[in-house]
Amino acid sequence: MGAQMRVYRQRTKSVQSMKKITRAMELIAASRVVKARQYVKESTPYAIAITRACSAVASHSDTAHPLTTERENPKRAAVLIVTSDRGLAGAYSVNAIKKSGELIERLTNEGKEVVPFLAGRKAVSYYKFRRREYAAEWTGFSDKPDFETAREIGQRLVDEFTRGSEEGGVDEVHVVYTKFVSMVTQEPQDLRLLPLEVVEGEADADGDGNPDGPTPLYEFEPSPEQVLDALLPKYVTSRIFNALLQAAASELAARQRAMKSATDNAEELIKTYTRLANQARQAEITQEISEIVGGASALADAS
């Protein structure tokens, strides 16, 4: 009985230590997700506006720009997969990788060769463990992305798209990221960045076919070609930056929820081990009393 009590007490101390760690991580994630949500709120209107402006230029002019023109028989497609750098965030990275797998399967069935680009150590580990090839990786910024990283990623994807599949580049650019809906809901999404999709002259900011209101009227100066040359690289960078911010907010929200669940489970384990230790102690006391009573009875019978 004494050995059981020691085991239960040791386990209780271990679980209490883990509870302190998970509680601290929960509080850290809760404090950081507030800023992450604010960044998403501030960057989304700009991403929507620049997308709608690019769509307006492409739909209201006869300009055939390389970044807005559908290519005949596209052969290669780039897929940027956005995951986290660290774990302990529930199924956040798993869901993003699963969504990318569905997109890759669909593109492969269309006869296109997929070229993965990875953002986040979880995606890199996933591909390296399975010995799959990928074109480039960016890590170390998942929970706090910066604009320079988004610009670097955007420039690389634009360069690959500009080269085209005939010169070793790509004909399409897709992004898989996790959209932040609320603290409870985060949805993995895939979005085609290039060539720019235009639906009846209206831009779809989220890639779900629901534009936000009517398209404003624009005047293009000095020319639609020059406007597109200036806007489209900014469009790609802003959309990637917004996707990274959405993913960061989703990661922190998922980590807060996962750590709260771990803390609650730790509390339940502590209660269970405490109850088992008390039962073992009561059994030991009962056994000692029985031994004392038995000894006293034996002495009384002997006398």
FIFISE-314868 format. One record per residue: x, y, z of N, C-alpha, C, O in turn; residue in three letters. Coordinates in steps of 0.02 Angstrom, whole numbers, padded with zeros to 5 digits, always signed. Layout:
BEGIN
XYZXYZXYZXYZAla...
//
This chain:
BEGIN
+00041-00061+00000+00000+00000+00000+00043+00063+00000+00027+00112-00035Met+00097+00062+00039+00140+00120+00042+00172+00135-00026+00180+00193-00045Gly+00191+00081-00062+00220+00090-00128+00170+00122-00176+00188+00165-00217Ala+00106+00100-00173+00055+00129-00216+00045+00203-00201+00038+00243-00247Gln+00046+00220-00138+00038+00291-00119+00094+00333-00147+00082+00388-00172Met+00157+00308-00143+00213+00345-00170+00206+00355-00246+00221+00408-00272Arg+00184+00302-00281+00175+00307-00353+00123+00359-00371+00133+00400-00415Val+00067+00358-00336+00013+00406-00350+00035+00477-00335+00018+00523-00372Tyr+00073+00486-00281+00097+00553-00264+00147+00579-00316+00145+00638-00334Arg+00191+00535-00339+00238+00555-00391+00202+00574-00456+00219+00624-00488Gln+00153+00534-00474+00114+00550-00534+00076+00616-00526+00071+00655-00573Arg+00050+00627-00466+00014+00690-00454+00060+00750-00462+00041+00800-00491Thr+00122+00745-00436+00170+00800-00443+00188+00811-00516+00194+00868-00538Lys+00197+00756-00553+00213+00763-00624+00157+00798-00663+00170+00842-00703Ser+00096+00777-00650+00039+00807-00684+00031+00880-00664+00013+00921-00706Val+00044+00896-00601+00041+00966-00579+00092+01009-00615+00078+01066-00634Gln+00152+00981-00626+00203+01018-00664+00181+01030-00736+00188+01085-00762Ser+00153+00978-00768+00129+00985-00836+00071+01035-00839+00064+01072-00888Met+00029+01034-00788-00028+01081-00786-00004+01153-00785-00033+01196-00818Lys+00050+01166-00747+00077+01234-00745+00103+01255-00814+00093+01312-00834Lys+00135+01209-00849+00162+01225-00915+00105+01238-00965+00107+01288-01001Ile+00056+01194-00967+00000+01203-01014-00040+01265-00998-00064+01300-01043Thr-00048+01280-00934-00084+01341-00914-00047+01403-00937-00077+01451-00961Arg+00020+01402-00928+00060+01460-00950+00056+01468-01026+00050+01524-01051Ala+00060+01412-01063+00055+01417-01136-00014+01440-01158-00020+01476-01207Met-00065+01420-01122-00133+01444-01137-00138+01519-01129-00167+01553-01171Glu-00110+01545-01074-00114+01617-01061-00072+01656-01112-00093+01710-01134Leu-00014+01629-01131+00027+01663-01182-00009+01666-01249-00011+01718-01281Ile-00039+01610-01269-00076+01609-01332-00136+01656-01329-00151+01690-01378Ala-00170+01658-01272-00228+01703-01265-00208+01776-01271-00245+01817-01299Ala-00149+01794-01244-00127+01863-01248-00104+01882-01318-00114+01938-01340Ser-00073+01835-01353-00046+01850-01419-00100+01847-01473-00094+01881-01524Arg-00152+01806-01463-00203+01801-01515-00242+01865-01522-00272+01878-01574Val-00244+01906-01470-00279+01971-01474-00246+02015-01527-00280+02044-01569Val-00179+02020-01524-00144+02060-01574-00149+02028-01643-00156+02064-01693Lys-00146+01962-01646-00150+01928-01711-00217+01942-01744-00220+01954-01804Ala-00271+01940-01705-00337+01955-01733-00340+02027-01757-00372+02042-01807Arg-00308+02073-01720-00308+02143-01741-00270+02152-01806-00292+02190-01849Gln-00214+02117-01814-00176+02121-01877-00218+02096-01936-00217+02125-01990Tyr-00256+02041-01925-00299+02015-01978-00352+02066-01995-00366+02077-02054Val-00381+02096-01945-00434+02146-01956-00408+02206-01995-00444+02235-02035Lys-00346+02226-01982-00318+02284-02015-00294+02269-02086-00298+02313-02130Glu-00270+02208-02098-00243+02192-02164-00295+02170-02215-00285+02177-02275Ser-00351+02142-02191-00401+02115-02237-00432+02168-02282-00439+02154-02342Thr-00452+02227-02258-00481+02277-02305-00434+02296-02361-00456+02305-02418Pro-00369+02302-02347-00321+02319-02399-00316+02262-02450-00315+02275-02511Tyr-00314+02200-02426-00311+02143-02472-00373+02140-02517-00368+02126-02576Ala-00431+02155-02488-00492+02156-02527-00491+02212-02579-00509+02201-02637Ile-00469+02271-02558-00469+02329-02603-00422+02318-02662-00440+02333-02719Ala-00361+02294-02648-00313+02286-02703-00334+02229-02749-00320+02231-02809Ile-00367+02178-02722-00391+02124-02765-00446+02149-02811-00447+02132-02870Thr-00491+02189-02785-00545+02215-02825-00519+02265-02877-00545+02269-02932Arg-00467+02303-02858-00438+02350-02907-00406+02313-02965-00415+02332-03022Ala-00368+02260-02949-00337+02220-03002-00390+02188-03046-00383+02186-03107Cys-00443+02162-03016-00496+02131-03054-00531+02182-03099-00550+02166-03155Ser-00539+02243-03073-00571+02295-03113-00530+02313-03175-00557+02321-03229Ala-00464+02318-03165-00420+02333-03222-00424+02276-03273-00428+02288-03334Val-00422+02214-03248-00421+02157-03294-00487+02149-03331-00488+02127-03388Ala-00543+02166-03298-00608+02154-03329-00633+02212-03371-00673+02202-03416Ser-00610+02274-03357-00634+02332-03394-00584+02359-03444-00591+02416-03467His-00535+02319-03460-00488+02340-03511-00472+02279-03556-00485+02222-03537Ser-00444+02294-03614-00427+02241-03661-00354+02219-03653-00326+02187-03698Asp-00324+02236-03596-00254+02220-03586-00245+02146-03571-00280+02118-03529Thr-00198+02115-03605-00182+02044-03593-00117+02041-03553-00063+02036-03581Ala-00124+02045-03487-00065+02045-03444-00046+01973-03427-00091+01931-03419His+00019+01957-03422+00039+01887-03407+00010+01860-03342-00002+01800-03336Pro-00001+01903-03292-00024+01879-03228-00100+01871-03225-00126+01846-03175Leu-00135+01893-03277-00208+01886-03277-00233+01843-03335-00293+01830-03340Thr-00188+01820-03377-00208+01783-03436-00204+01708-03423-00153+01682-03400Thr-00260+01674-03437-00261+01600-03431-00217+01570-03486-00223+01588-03544Glu-00174+01525-03467-00129+01493-03515-00160+01429-03543-00195+01393-03508Arg-00147+01418-03605-00174+01357-03636-00135+01296-03612-00074+01295-03610Glu-00173+01245-03594-00144+01181-03572-00092+01191-03517-00033+01174-03527Asn-00112+01217-03458-00064+01225-03403-00037+01158-03381-00074+01110-03372Pro+00029+01155-03372+00062+01092-03356+00087+01088-03284+00090+01033-03256Lys+00106+01144-03255+00134+01143-03188+00098+01194-03144+00079+01248-03167Arg+00089+01177-03081+00054+01221-03034+00094+01223-02969+00114+01171-02942Ala+00104+01283-02943+00138+01292-02879+00085+01295-02824+00033+01326-02831Ala+00100+01261-02768+00055+01261-02710+00094+01282-02649+00140+01247-02627Val+00077+01340-02621+00107+01364-02559+00067+01337-02501+00008+01352-02495Leu+00099+01298-02457+00065+01267-02400+00088+01302-02337+00147+01302-02320Ile+00041+01333-02301+00056+01372-02241+00037+01331-02179-00021+01315-02168Val+00088+01314-02138+00076+01278-02075+00113+01315-02019+00137+01370-02029Thr+00117+01283-01961+00149+01314-01904+00221+01291-01897+00241+01241-01927Ser+00260+01328-01858+00329+01308-01843+00332+01263-01781+00378+01222-01775Asp+00284+01269-01737+00284+01229-01675+00219+01189-01670+00169+01203-01704Arg+00222+01138-01628+00164+01096-01617+00121+01121-01560+00119+01181-01546Gly+00087+01075-01526+00044+01091-01469-00011+01140-01490-00030+01185-01452Leu-00037+01130-01551-00091+01172-01576-00148+01130-01602-00183+01150-01649Ala-00157+01071-01573-00211+01027-01595-00199+01003-01666-00143+00985-01685Gly-00252+01002-01706-00249+00977-01774-00239+01033-01825-00256+01025-01884Ala-00213+01090-01804-00206+01148-01848-00165+01131-01910-00189+01139-01966Tyr-00103+01109-01900-00059+01094-01958-00084+01034-01996-00078+01032-02058Ser-00110+00984-01961-00135+00924-01995-00191+00941-02043-00193+00915-02099Val-00236+00984-02022-00292+01003-02066-00268+01041-02128-00294+01030-02183Asn-00218+01084-02119-00191+01121-02177-00157+01074-02226-00166+01080-02286Ala-00118+01026-02200-00084+00978-02243-00135+00933-02278-00127+00916-02336Ile-00188+00914-02242-00240+00873-02272-00275+00911-02328-00290+00883-02381Lys-00289+00976-02318-00320+01016-02370-00274+01022-02431-00297+01020-02487Lys-00209+01030-02418-00162+01034-02474-00160+00968-02512-00153+00968-02574Ser-00166+00912-02476-00167+00847-02510-00226+00841-02556-00220+00814-02611Gly-00285+00866-02535-00344+00864-02578-00334+00907-02640-00352+00888-02695Glu-00304+00967-02631-00291+01011-02688-00241+00979-02736-00250+00980-02797Leu-00187+00951-02708-00136+00919-02750-00166+00861-02790-00150+00852-02849Ile-00209+00822-02758-00241+00767-02793-00285+00792-02850-00286+00763-02904Glu-00321+00846-02837-00365+00874-02890-00324+00901-02948-00341+00890-03006Arg-00269+00936-02933-00227+00963-02987-00193+00906-03026-00186+00911-03087Leu-00173+00854-02990-00142+00797-03024-00191+00762-03071-00173+00742-03126Thr-00253+00756-03048-00304+00725-03091-00319+00767-03153-00341+00741-03204Asn-00305+00832-03149-00313+00876-03207-00253+00873-03254-00252+00907-03305Glu-00204+00831-03237-00146+00824-03280-00091+00874-03267-00049+00885-03311Gly-00090+00906-03208-00039+00957-03193+00012+00929-03144-00005+00892-03098Lys+00074+00948-03155+00127+00931-03108+00128+00983-03052+00130+01043-03065Glu+00127+00960-02990+00122+01004-02932+00192+01017-02905+00232+00971-02895Val+00207+01082-02892+00271+01102-02863+00256+01133-02794+00231+01189-02791Val+00270+01098-02739+00254+01124-02673+00304+01178-02650+00365+01172-02663Pro+00279+01229-02617+00318+01279-02582+00293+01278-02510+00233+01282-02498Phe+00338+01273-02461+00319+01260-02392+00335+01319-02347+00389+01347-02350Leu+00286+01337-02305+00295+01389-02254+00277+01358-02187+00219+01341-02175Ala+00326+01352-02143+00314+01321-02078+00351+01255-02071+00354+01216-02118Gly+00380+01244-02012+00421+01183-02001+00380+01120-02003+00406+01067-02020Arg+00316+01123-01986+00275+01063-01987+00267+01036-02058+00270+00975-02068Lys+00257+01080-02106+00252+01057-02175+00319+01031-02200+00322+00981-02236Ala+00374+01065-02180+00440+01042-02200+00455+00973-02171+00480+00929-02206Val+00439+00963-02107+00450+00897-02076+00407+00844-02110+00430+00787-02119Ser+00346+00861-02127+00301+00813-02159+00331+00790-02226+00330+00731-02241Tyr+00356+00837-02265+00383+00818-02331+00450+00783-02325+00464+00735-02362Tyr+00493+00805-02279+00558+00772-02271+00550+00701-02244+00585+00656-02266Lys+00504+00691-02197+00494+00624-02169+00471+00575-02222+00490+00516-02221Phe+00430+00599-02269+00404+00556-02322+00448+00559-02385+00431+00529-02436Arg+00504+00596-02380+00552+00601-02435+00520+00626-02499+00531+00600-02554Arg+00478+00677-02491+00446+00708-02549+00484+00772-02567+00510+00807-02524Arg+00487+00786-02630+00523+00845-02654+00480+00907-02649+00418+00904-02656Glu+00513+00963-02638+00479+01028-02638+00528+01081-02663+00589+01070-02664Tyr+00501+01137-02684+00543+01187-02717+00578+01234-02669+00636+01251-02680Ala+00545+01256-02616+00575+01304-02569+00538+01300-02503+00483+01274-02498Ala+00571+01326-02451+00541+01326-02384+00556+01392-02349+00607+01423-02360Glu+00508+01412-02306+00516+01471-02264+00492+01453-02194+00436+01429-02187Trp+00533+01463-02143+00516+01443-02075+00536+01498-02026+00572+01545-02042Thr+00510+01491-01964+00530+01535-01909+00487+01596-01899+00508+01642-01864Gly+00428+01599-01928+00387+01660-01923+00312+01645-01916+00272+01691-01920Phe+00293+01583-01908+00223+01564-01916+00176+01600-01868+00121+01620-01888Ser+00196+01609-01805+00151+01641-01757+00157+01717-01756+00118+01751-01723Asp+00207+01745-01793+00214+01817-01798+00245+01835-01866+00303+01854-01869Lys+00206+01829-01920+00234+01841-01987+00249+01915-01997+00218+01959-01968Pro+00298+01928-02040+00317+01997-02057+00308+02008-02132+00306+01960-02171Asp+00304+02070-02152+00289+02087-02221+00348+02069-02267+00337+02051-02325Phe+00409+02074-02242+00467+02058-02284+00466+01985-02305+00483+01969-02362Glu+00446+01941-02260+00442+01870-02278+00388+01859-02331+00398+01822-02379Thr+00330+01892-02322+00277+01887-02372+00300+01913-02440+00283+01885-02492Ala+00339+01967-02439+00364+01995-02502+00413+01946-02535+00412+01938-02596Arg+00455+01914-02495+00503+01866-02522+00466+01806-02554+00483+01784-02608Glu+00416+01781-02518+00377+01725-02545+00340+01746-02608+00341+01710-02658Ile+00309+01805-02606+00272+01829-02664+00317+01839-02725+00298+01821-02781Gly+00376+01867-02714+00422+01877-02770+00444+01812-02801+00449+01806-02862Gln+00457+01761-02758+00477+01696-02785+00421+01665-02826+00433+01637-02879Arg+00359+01669-02801+00303+01640-02838+00289+01677-02903+00273+01646-02954Leu+00295+01743-02902+00285+01782-02963+00338+01765-03015+00323+01758-03074Val+00400+01758-02992+00455+01740-03038+00442+01672-03070+00452+01662-03130Asp+00420+01623-03028+00406+01557-03055+00349+01559-03106+00351+01526-03157Glu+00298+01600-03090+00241+01605-03136+00260+01641-03200+00237+01623-03254Phe+00302+01692-03196+00322+01730-03255+00363+01687-03302+00358+01694-03363Thr+00404+01642-03275+00445+01598-03317+00402+01550-03357+00417+01536-03415Arg+00349+01524-03326+00306+01477-03361+00335+01406-03360+00394+01396-03347Gly+00292+01359-03374+00313+01289-03371+00363+01271-03425+00403+01225-03416Ser+00362+01306-03481+00409+01292-03535+00481+01306-03515+00527+01275-03542Glu+00491+01351-03468+00558+01369-03446+00572+01345-03375+00617+01370-03342Glu+00533+01296-03352+00544+01268-03285+00506+01302-03230+00517+01287-03171Gly+00461+01349-03247+00420+01383-03198+00353+01348-03189+00347+01287-03196Gly+00302+01387-03174+00235+01360-03163+00184+01401-03203+00198+01457-03224Val+00125+01372-03212+00071+01405-03248+00015+01428-03202-00029+01466-03223Asp+00015+01404-03139-00035+01424-03090-00002+01429-03022+00049+01397-03008Glu-00031+01471-02979-00006+01478-02911-00066+01472-02863-00113+01511-02868Val-00063+01424-02818-00115+01413-02768-00086+01421-02698-00027+01409-02686His-00128+01442-02651-00108+01449-02581-00156+01410-02538-00217+01416-02545Val-00129+01370-02492-00170+01333-02443-00152+01362-02374-00095+01358-02352Val-00202+01390-02341-00191+01420-02275-00253+01408-02233-00303+01382-02257Tyr-00251+01428-02170-00307+01420-02124-00339+01488-02111-00307+01532-02083Thr-00401+01496-02132-00436+01559-02122-00462+01564-02051-00493+01517-02025Lys-00451+01621-02020-00475+01633-01952-00547+01659-01955-00560+01714-01981Phe-00593+01619-01929-00663+01638-01927-00681+01665-01858-00711+01719-01852Val-00664+01627-01806-00676+01647-01738-00627+01609-01693-00586+01570-01718Ser-00631+01621-01628-00587+01585-01582-00603+01511-01580-00562+01471-01557Met-00662+01492-01603-00682+01422-01602-00673+01389-01670-00659+01330-01675Val-00681+01428-01723-00681+01401-01791-00624+01429-01832-00615+01490-01838Thr-00584+01384-01860-00532+01401-01909-00538+01352-01967-00538+01292-01957Gln-00543+01379-02027-00559+01338-02086-00500+01337-02135-00479+01389-02158Glu-00473+01277-02150-00422+01272-02203-00452+01289-02271-00507+01266-02288Pro-00417+01329-02309-00442+01350-02374-00387+01347-02426-00328+01353-02410Gln-00407+01337-02489-00360+01342-02545-00383+01398-02590-00442+01405-02605Asp-00336+01439-02612-00350+01498-02652-00303+01501-02711-00242+01492-02703Leu-00330+01513-02771-00287+01521-02829-00269+01594-02836-00312+01637-02845Arg-00204+01608-02830-00180+01677-02835-00169+01698-02908-00191+01752-02928Leu-00136+01656-02945-00118+01672-03014-00136+01614-03060-00127+01556-03040Leu-00160+01628-03120-00182+01694-03144-00242+01719-03105-00282+01680-03080Pro-00248+01784-03101-00301+01815-03062-00369+01796-03090-00383+01805-03150Leu-00412+01769-03046-00480+01750-03067-00527+01810-03060-00528+01843-03008Glu-00565+01823-03112-00613+01878-03112-00681+01850-03129-00690+01816-03180Val-00730+01863-03085-00798+01839-03096-00844+01899-03107-00862+01935-03060Val-00863+01910-03170-00908+01965-03189-00883+02032-03163-00922+02075-03143Glu-00816+02040-03165-00787+02104-03147-00784+02116-03073-00766+02171-03053Gly-00800+02067-03032-00799+02078-02960-00747+02032-02929-00738+01975-02950Glu-00713+02058-02879-00660+02020-02847-00687+01983-02787-00730+02007-02751Ala-00661+01923-02779-00679+01882-02722-00621+01882-02674-00570+01851-02687Asp-00630+01915-02618-00574+01924-02571-00554+01860-02536-00496+01851-02519Ala-00601+01815-02525-00587+01755-02487-00583+01693-02530-00569+01639-02504Asp-00594+01699-02595-00592+01641-02638-00652+01596-02633-00649+01539-02654Gly-00708+01622-02604-00766+01579-02596-00824+01600-02641-00880+01575-02634Asp-00811+01646-02687-00862+01665-02735-00912+01715-02709-00965+01724-02739Gly-00897+01749-02653-00944+01797-02624-00910+01864-02618-00884+01880-02564Asn-00909+01905-02670-00878+01970-02666-00916+02015-02618-00976+02006-02605Pro-00880+02063-02591-00908+02107-02540-00935+02170-02572-00900+02220-02576Asp-00997+02168-02595-01029+02227-02623-01011+02239-02696-00971+02202-02724Gly-01039+02292-02727-01026+02307-02797-00955+02333-02807-00924+02359-02761Pro-00930+02324-02868-00863+02347-02884-00862+02422-02897-00904+02447-02935Thr-00816+02459-02865-00812+02532-02877-00790+02545-02949-00762+02502-02982Pro-00804+02607-02971-00783+02628-03037-00711+02656-03032-00697+02696-02988Leu-00668+02635-03078-00598+02656-03077-00581+02691-03142-00608+02675-03195Tyr-00535+02738-03137-00504+02769-03196-00430+02750-03195-00397+02757-03144Glu-00405+02725-03252-00337+02698-03255-00291+02748-03288-00300+02764-03347Phe-00243+02773-03251-00193+02819-03277-00124+02797-03254-00117+02776-03197Glu-00074+02800-03296-00076+02824-03366-00105+02774-03415-00131+02793-03467Pro-00101+02708-03399-00129+02657-03444-00144+02595-03403-00113+02584-03351Ser-00191+02552-03427-00205+02490-03391-00144+02445-03384-00136+02411-03334Pro-00101+02444-03436-00041+02402-03433+00004+02422-03375+00028+02379-03338Glu+00017+02487-03368+00061+02511-03315+00029+02502-03247+00063+02488-03197Gln-00037+02510-03244-00072+02500-03180-00065+02427-03158-00051+02414-03100Val-00075+02380-03205-00069+02310-03188+00003+02292-03168+00013+02253-03122Leu+00051+02320-03204+00121+02307-03187+00137+02329-03115+00176+02296-03081Asp+00106+02383-03094+00119+02408-03026+00077+02372-02973+00100+02360-02918Ala+00015+02354-02991-00031+02326-02941-00022+02252-02929-00026+02230-02871Leu-00010+02213-02980-00012+02140-02973+00041+02113-02925+00025+02071-02884Leu+00105+02136-02927+00152+02112-02876+00130+02131-02805+00139+02092-02758Pro+00101+02191-02798+00075+02211-02732+00015+02167-02712+00006+02151-02653Lys-00025+02149-02762-00082+02106-02748-00059+02038-02722-00086+02013-02672Tyr-00010+02008-02754+00014+01943-02732+00043+01947-02662+00029+01905-02619Val+00085+01998-02650+00116+02005-02584+00064+02017-02530+00068+01988-02476Thr+00015+02060-02543-00036+02076-02492-00079+02015-02477-00097+02003-02420Ser-00097+01976-02529-00138+01916-02517-00099+01864-02477-00127+01831-02434Arg-00035+01856-02493+00006+01808-02455+00015+01832-02384+00011+01792-02337Ile+00026+01896-02374+00034+01923-02307-00030+01914-02266-00027+01896-02208Phe-00087+01927-02298-00151+01917-02264-00162+01844-02246-00187+01828-02193Asn-00142+01799-02292-00148+01727-02278-00104+01707-02220-00124+01666-02178Ala-00043+01734-02216+00002+01719-02160-00026+01745-02094-00021+01712-02043Leu-00056+01805-02096-00086+01833-02035-00147+01792-02014-00156+01779-01954Leu-00188+01772-02061-00245+01729-02046-00221+01664-02014-00249+01640-01965Gln-00168+01634-02043-00142+01572-02017-00113+01581-01947-00121+01537-01905Ala-00080+01637-01935-00051+01649-01869-00106+01655-01816-00100+01626-01762Ala-00159+01692-01831-00215+01698-01784-00247+01630-01773-00266+01614-01716Ala-00255+01591-01826-00284+01524-01819-00240+01479-01777-00265+01441-01735Ser-00174+01483-01787-00128+01442-01748-00133+01458-01673-00136+01413-01632Glu-00132+01523-01656-00135+01543-01586-00202+01523-01554-00204+01502-01497Leu-00256+01531-01592-00321+01511-01565-00325+01436-01554-00351+01413-01504Ala-00298+01398-01602-00297+01325-01594-00252+01304-01536-00269+01258-01499Ala-00196+01339-01527-00151+01322-01471-00184+01339-01404-00178+01301-01356Arg-00218+01396-01400-00252+01413-01338-00304+01360-01320-00310+01339-01263Gln-00342+01339-01371-00394+01289-01359-00364+01222-01339-00389+01188-01294Arg-00309+01203-01372-00277+01139-01356-00247+01140-01286-00251+01091-01250Ala-00216+01196-01267-00185+01200-01201-00238+01203-01146-00227+01177-01091Met-00295+01234-01160-00349+01234-01110-00376+01164-01100-00389+01143-01044Lys-00382+01127-01155-00404+01057-01149-00354+01016-01110-00373+00974-01070Ser-00289+01028-01123-00237+00991-01086-00238+01009-01012-00228+00966-00970Ala-00250+01072-00997-00253+01093-00926-00313+01061-00891-00307+01038-00834Thr-00370+01060-00925-00429+01027-00896-00417+00953-00885-00437+00925-00833Asp-00384+00920-00932-00369+00849-00924-00321+00837-00866-00327+00788-00830Asn-00273+00883-00858-00226+00877-00802-00262+00883-00736-00247+00846-00689Ala-00310+00928-00731-00349+00935-00670-00388+00872-00654-00392+00851-00596Glu-00416+00842-00706-00453+00779-00695-00406+00723-00673-00424+00683-00630Glu-00345+00721-00702-00296+00670-00681-00275+00680-00609-00267+00632-00571Leu-00265+00743-00589-00246+00757-00520-00300+00734-00472-00285+00704-00420Ile-00363+00747-00490-00418+00724-00447-00419+00647-00443-00430+00619-00390Lys-00407+00615-00499-00408+00541-00501-00352+00513-00458-00364+00468-00418Thr-00291+00538-00467-00234+00512-00428-00242+00529-00354-00222+00488-00312Tyr-00270+00586-00338-00281+00603-00267-00331+00555-00236-00322+00533-00180Thr-00384+00539-00273-00434+00492-00248-00404+00423-00239-00417+00389-00189Arg-00363+00400-00287-00331+00335-00281-00282+00333-00223-00277+00283-00188Leu-00245+00388-00214-00199+00390-00156-00236+00387-00091-00214+00354-00044Ala-00292+00422-00086-00332+00421-00025-00360+00350-00013-00362+00327+00044Asn-00382+00318-00066-00407+00249-00058-00352+00202-00034-00364+00159+00008Gln-00292+00210-00063-00236+00168-00041-00219+00182+00032-00204+00135+00070Ala-00221+00245+00053-00206+00262+00122-00259+00234+00169-00243+00208+00223Arg-00322+00238+00149-00376+00210+00190-00370+00134+00196-00382+00105+00248Gln-00351+00102+00139-00342+00030+00142-00284+00011+00188-00288-00039+00224Ala-00231+00052+00186-00174+00038+00231-00194+00046+00304-00175+00006+00346Glu-00232+00098+00319-00255+00109+00388-00301+00052+00410-00295+00027+00466Ile-00346+00031+00366-00391-00024+00382-00352-00088+00396-00368-00126+00441Thr-00301-00100+00355-00260-00159+00365-00223-00157+00432-00219-00207+00466Gln-00196-00098+00450-00161-00092+00513-00209-00102+00573-00190-00134+00622Glu-00269-00075+00567-00318-00085+00621-00336-00159+00627-00342-00185+00682Ile-00345-00191+00570-00362-00263+00571-00306-00303+00603-00319-00350+00641Ser-00244-00285+00587-00188-00321+00617-00185-00310+00692-00170-00356+00730Glu-00198-00249+00714-00197-00234+00786-00253-00272+00823-00242-00301+00876Ile-00312-00270+00793-00369-00305+00824-00356-00381+00826-00370-00415+00875Val-00328-00407+00770-00313-00478+00768-00260-00498+00820-00266-00550+00851Gly-00209-00455+00829-00158-00470+00879-00185-00468+00950-00167-00509+00992Gly-00229-00417+00962-00259-00412+01029-00304-00473+01044-00304-00499+01099Ala-00341-00495+00993-00383-00554+01003-00342-00616+01016-00360-00659+01056Ser-00285-00621+00981-00241-00679+00992-00213-00678+01062-00209-00730+01095Ala-00192-00620+01086-00166-00616+01154-00219-00632+01205-00205-00664+01256Leu-00280-00609+01193-00335-00623+01241-00351-00696+01243-00364-00723+01296Ala-00350-00730+01186-00364-00801+01185-00308-00841+01218-00321-00892+01248Asp-00246-00818+01211-00190-00853+01241-00191-00848+01316-00171-00895+01351Ala-00214-00792+01342-00218-00784+01415-00279-00818+01444-00290-00817+01504Ser
//
